[in-house]
Amino acid sequence: MSFAAHAVVALIGLLHVYILVLEMFLWEKPAGLRAFGNTPERAAATKVLAANQGLYNGFLAAGLFWGLWLGGPQGRAVMAFFLLCVLVAGLYGAATASRKILFIQAVPAALGLALLWL
């Protein structure tokens, strides 16, 4: 597997750690409000839901890092599974929440999958 594939998978994993932090710990703070275009009132009302979403993003990151750690064919299979999960989540988010999710999650995941299998 190429260095580029490893780098893209690692960056996607780091992105999902960042999303975890935003959703679980910074949701009601200025950084979280800006990132998601929320008002303080809406953020307060959705804090528990956001924390749950953040936890799921953490699982995606953990899976990608696990695949990198495993390496070889087994690691490639793990990374492919978690990249597919990110891709599906990105497509769903773009269709239901915000079109920018397509470019933040889905496109990088598709690129990662392409590099993984080249």
Secondary structure, DSSP 8 states (H G I E B T S, - for coil): --HHHHHHHHHHHHHHHHHHHHHHTSTTSHHHHHHHT--HHHHHHHHHHHHHHHHHHHHHHHHHHHHHHH-HHHHHHHHHHHHHHHHHHHHHHHHHT-THHIIIIIHHHHHHHHHHH-
